[in-house]
């Protein structure tokens, strides 16, 4: 598996605003890492969404958004392991595939990220919602893990945003 290599990462696999791996990078490696769960390695998927990003963009503009994304990339890198697959997979969504990490560990990662995002919240006025799911042996395809994490994220956002929900 490729890991984050910093600003000298291949441009086709790197999000230019955050410096994190991008959706193409994610798509390339997600299924391979999912197979590790099928072989018995604990695996947790965590989605982090920026709440009300479009409102922020209309109020503050793209230049402030660029600074926000750079700060988000730095914050995320500082609070995650290089062995995990972390990527910006949409305009407002980040995905974390946490290797050798059960759902309890995923909750700890989400809590640690939530605390680390405090300064980003202070600067931007934004909130962040997270949804997590752990690999289950009954899951036969990566999309099953994605669905549980997306459902958890949807619940977190319905509860008022700036929430963390752990799916089962």
Protein Blocks (a to p, Z undefined) as FASTA:
>chain_A
ZZdebjmbcfklpcfklopacfklmmmmmmmmmmmmmnopacdddddddehklmmmmmno
mmlmmmmmmmmmmmmmmmccfkbccddfbfkbccdddehiafklmmmmmmmmmmmmmmmm
mmnopacddddddddfklmbfklmmmmmmmmmmmmmmnngjiacddZZ
